[in-house]
Amino acid sequence: MKQLLKFWALSLLLAAQAYAVPLINKPAFVPLYSAYSSQVNDNFYTVDPQQLQEATSVHGYSNTGAVAYLEAKQQPNTKPFKRFYKGLPQRNHLYTSDDSEAALVLSMGWVYERVEGYIYTTQVPGSVALHRMNKFNSQTADQVHKYTRSFSEVILLWQQGWGYDGIAGYVYATAFPIVNNGWVAGLRCPSNAPGQCWDGPKPANYRDYYFPHKLVSSTNRPAGYTRQRISMTFTTPDFFGGIGHLTFGGHGNLNVGQPHVDTVCTNGVPDPSCSYFRGLGVALFGVTCGRCGGVQMGSEAWWPAGNHVIPPSQSYGDLRNNRQYRFVMTVSDSGQLTYTIRDVANNALMVSTNWHAAGVYPKDSPFPSELTGYFFGHATDNQKDFTFYVTNAQVQWLP
C-alpha cells in the first residue's frame, strides 16, 4: 500500500507539472525527397537534404518535391526503407522494405547504399499507400522505378507501359498526420539528443518532437443543452508500459502549450476570455500496476491558479497495447463527470467512474459551466517513443 501511495503521489507531481513547458510542435516525420534525371532515366529518393542538393547541383537531377513522409526512427509496424543502386550502364535506384527482395537484388548486382527512414508495413490511421511502378527496357537492361501516393498516377503510368509492383508500404502525406474524425498523438525521442527527452530533471527543450495536441477552444452548444459528451476509439502499439500520461479534458478552455497563466491573463486574474487551464477530465497513465489490476486512471479538475490538478479518484483497467478501446466521457454544467472505457473486440467494460467535481473548485474560480471547449494531450513525463491513435472522435451536446 505504501508503494502504491508513493506512486500515486509521484503521479500527481508529474501531472501538476504537465503543462509548465511551452509546447513546440515539430514534424514527427522526415520528408522523402524525390529527384529525376532525364539523362540517365532515374528516380532518386532520399531523406537527406544534402544528398538531394548533391544530386541536383552535381549530378544533374531535378528536384521533384517530397513524395512522402517517413519515420526517422524505427517504430512498431515499421521496417527500414532500404536504398539500392545499380551502376553503369543503367544507373538506377531501387527502394524496398522487403528482406527477401533486398537479398534478391543484392544477388543481381545491386549495391546496398543506406536506409531512407522507416516505412509502415501495415496501414495505420492517417497513413496512405506508397505505390511502386517499374519500367524495364529489354534492349538496354535499364530498369527505372517510381514511387507515388497517387493512384491516378498509377493508372496513368500503367497506360504508358509501366508495370505495377504493388504497395511498397504506408507513409504520411504531410509532416504531421491528418486523420479524419481523429488525430495522432505521440512523442519521438531521439537517442542522440539528450535534453529533448526525459533524462532526470525536466529539461528546457523537452517538448521537441511531439505530435500536435488536439485543442478546441469552444463548441456550439444548443440552447438548453447542459452535458458535453466526448467519445473516441483509441489504440496504441506502445504507450502502455511507460510512465507517460495523456489527458482528456472537457467543458473548459484548456490552451495546452500556452505560457503560464500569470503571463497570459491580465495581472494573473482569471477571466473566461483569458487563455488558461480550466475544465474537468481524465488522466490516463501508461504505467501498469500489477497489484492494482492494470493501468491507472485518474479524474482531474483544472483551474488557473498555478494550474493545479486535483485527483479525487483513481481506478484501474487492464488496458493493453495493440487493442482497440472505446472511450466515452460526459461533463455536465453542474460539474458531474462520468466516463467509461470498453474493449471494442468484446464490448467488455474496462473502466467506469462517476464523480461530482464542482465542490473541489475554489470559490474564486468555480467550475467553468459557461465554457464549451475540450482538449486531448500528453504531458511532459514521457520517457520513450510512443504513438497513440484516435479515431471515430465525436463531441456533442446533450440536454
N, C-alpha and C positions, 0 to 999 in steps of 0.2 A: 504494500500500500504506500509506503514511504517513497519507493521508486516511482510509482505512478503519480503521486502528488508532485514530486520533483520534476518529472517530465512535463506535467501539465503546467507547472509554474514557468518552466523554460519556454513552453509553447506560447504562453501568454506574453512573455517578454518579447519574443520574436514577433508575435502578432502586433504588439503595440508599436514596434519599430517598422512595421511593414512598409509604410509609405513615406518614410522620412527622407529618402534619397530620390531626387527628381528622376523621372523615367525618361530615358533616351532610347527611342526605338531605332535600332539599326537593322538593316536587312539580315535576315537569318540565312538567306541563300546566296550563292555566288552565281553571277551570270555566266552562261556558257556562250562565249562569243563565237561568231562564225565569220569566215572569210573565204573568198573564192578566187581561184586563179584560172583564167581562161587559157593561159599559155600552156599549163600542164593539165588542165581539166581536173582540178582537185578542190574538194571542200575541206577546209581546215577548221577545227573547233578547239577552243581552249578556254579555261577559266583564268588564265594568266594574262593580264593586260600587257605585260612586257613581251610575251611571246606573240600576242596579237600585233603589237607595234612592230616587232621584227618581221613578221610575215608580210605586213603591208608596206613597210618602208624599205625592206631589203629584198624580199623575195617576190614582190610584185602582186601580192594578193589584194583584193578589195574587201574592205570591211563591210559585211552584210548584216551587222547587228547581232543582238543576243537572241539565240534560238530557244533558250530555256534557262531555268534557274535550278541549280543543283545544291544538295547539301555539301558543305565544305568539310564536314566531319561525318564519319560513318555513324548512322543511326539505325534503330531497329527497322527491318524491312528494306534496307538499302544494301547495295553492293557497289564495289568500285567500278566506275565507268572508265575502262582502260583504253588507252590510245595506242594504235599500232601504225607502223609506217612501212611502205614498200618503196624502195628507191628506184633509181633509174633502171629501165627507161620509163616506168609508169609514174612514179612519184604520187602515190595515193595514200590517203589516211583512212583508217577504219577504227570504229569505237564499239566496244561491247562490254557488257557486264556478265556475259555467259562464260563460265570457266571452260566448258567443252569447246566452244567456238574459239576462245583465246588460245587453247592448246592446238587447235586445228590450224589457225592462221600462222602460228609460230612454225608449225611443221611445213607450211607452204612458203616460207621465206620472208614473212613479215617480221618486222622488228618491234618489240615492245618498247614504248617510249616513257609513258607515265600514266598516273591516274588523274583524270579530269573530274574531280568531285565524286559524289556518290549519288546514285540514281535509285529510285524506289522500284522494287521488283513487283510490288502489288499496289493497286491504286488506293491512296489514302485521301481523306477529304481535302478538296481544294486542288488536287493534282490532276494532270491531264496526260494523255498518252503521247509519247515521243515516237513517231513512226520512222522506220528506216527504209530508204529506197536504194536501189543499186542499178547501174547500167554498165554492162560489160561489152567491150569491143574485142571480138574474137581475132581480128587481124593484128591488133597491137597489144593484146592482153591487158589493155587499160581497163581498170575497174573502179569507177567512181561511186562514192556513197554520199547520200544526202539525208539529213535528219530534219524532220519538221513536225510541228504540233498541229498543223492544218490538214485535216482530212480532205478538204477540197484540193489542196496542193497535191496530195497523194493521188487523187483521181486524175488530175491534170498531167502529172508526171507519168502515170501509168498509160495514159492515152498517147504520150510521147515516146513510148517504148521502154520505159523504166520497169524494173521488176520490184515487187513489194516483198521486203524481207520480214515484215511484221513489226510488232511493238518492241522497241529497244528497252523500254522501261517507262516509268511515270515520273513526271517533273512538275515544277510550278511554272506558271506563265509570267509571274511577277516576282519581285524581290520579297514581297510579303504575301502569304497565302490568302486567297479570297474564297470563301465558302458560302454558297447560297444557303440562307437561313441558318447561319452558323459562323464559326470562326475557329482559328487555331491559336492556342496559347502555348508558350514554351520558352525554353532557355537553351542557348548554345554557349558552352563554357570552354573556350579554347585552353587546352592544356599548356600552351606556351605563352599564356597571357595572365600570369599571376596578378591579382588585384582586380581582375574583372569578374572573378567568381570567388566563392567563399573560401578563405584560407586563414581564418582567425577572426579578428575584429572586422566589422563590416567596412569594406574598403570604399573609397570615394567613387571609383568607377564601376561599382558593382552592377549597375543597370545595363551595361553594354550587352549586346547580343540577345535581347529579348524580342519575342514576338509581341505585337501590339496587344494592349488590353482592349476590352470591349467596354465602351463608356457611352451612355446615352443620358444627357443631362435632363431631359424631360420627355414625357409621353403624353398622348392625347387621352384625357380622361373624360368620358361622357358624364353629363350631369347626373348626380345621384349614385354614381358608382364609387364604391369605397374600398375595394380589395384589388390589389395588384397581384396578378398571377404570372410567374415566370417559370417556364418549363423548357427542358432541353434534353437531348440524348448526348451522352459523352462516353468516350473510350480513350484509353491511353496505353501505349506499349511499355511505358517505363516510369510513370510518375510515382506509382505506389512502391514503397520500399526506400524512399528518400525522405529527407527532413523538410523539403519544401512544402508550402501550403498555398491553397487557392481560396479566393473569397468570392461569394455570390451575394451581392447587395441589392436591395430594392427599397422603394419608397423613400428616395433621398436624392441628394445631389453630391455624388462622390467623385470628385475630379482626381482620379488616380494619376500620380506622377506630377501633379502641380506642386508649386512651392508650398512651404508650410503655411498654415492658416494665418499666422501673425504677419506674414509678408504679403498676403493677398487681401485680407479683409481690412477695412479702414480701422486703424487703431486696434486691430485684433478683435473687433466686436462682431459677433455672429450676426448674419443677416441672410434671409432666404435668397437674395440676389447675388450673394457673395460666393466665391469658389472655396469650398471647404468640404470636409467629410461629415455627412450626416446620413443616417439611414439605419437599416436593420437587415441582417442576413446571416450567412453561414460561412464558416471556415472549414475547409476540407484539408486535412493534413495527410501527407503522403506516407508518413511513418506508420508502421504497423506495430501493434502491441499484442503479443501472443496471449498474455494473461487477460487482456481486455476483450478479446474476441474479434480483433480486426483493426480496421482503420478508424482513426479518431475524427469525429465531427464536433464542432462547437458552434452554438448560436452566439451571435455577436451584435452589439449595438454600438453605433458610431455617432459621436457628436464632436464639434470643432475644437474645443479647448484642449489642446495637446494631442488631438487625435486619439483619444482614449478608446480602448477596446475592452468591453466588459463581457466576459463569457459566463453566462448564468447557468448553462447546462452543457453537458457533454454526452455523446453517445458514440457507439462503435458499430461498424458494419463490416462484414467480411468482403470488402471490395478488393478486386484484383486487377492486375494488368491484363490487357487483351480481352476484356469483356465489355459488353455494352450495358450502360445503365441509364435509366430514365429518372431525371431529377425534376421535381415539381415543388415550387415554393410559393406561398401566398403570404402577403403582408397587408394587413388591414389598416384603415385610418386610425383605429384605436391602439395600434401597436401590437396586434396579435400576429405571431409568426408561426406558420406551420410548414413543414417540408417533409417530403418522402423521397427515398431513392429505391428504385426497383430494378432487379435484374431483367433486362429485356428478353433474354432467352426463355425464361420460365415465369416471368412476372412475379417473382418472389420479392417480398418486401425485405429490404436490407437495412434501412434506417428510417425512423419516424420520430418527429419531435413536434410538440405543440407548446408554445410559450407566450405569455402575455408580457411584453417587454417595456411597455410605456412607463412603468414605475421606476425603472433604473435610470432614466434620463434626468439630468439635473434640472432644477427649476428655471435656470437662465437659458437652457437650451432643450426644450421639451421635444418629445418625439415629433419628427417633421411630417405631420399628416398632410401638409399643404404641398409637399414635393412629390414629383412623379417620375424621377429618373431611376436608372438602375445601372449596375456595372458588374463586370466579371474580370478578375485579375489575379495575378500571382504576386507573392511578397518577395522580400529580399533575403530570405533564409534558405535558398536553394543551394545545393552542393554539387549538383551534377546536371548533365543534359536531361531534358525531358520534353515530351510533346503531348499536348492534351487537346483532343479533337472534340469540338462541339458541333452538333448537327440538330436539325429539327427544332431550332430555338423559336420560341414564341412568347411574347409579352402581351397580356391582355388585361383589361379591367372588368371586374365583376360587380354586380350590385351588392 
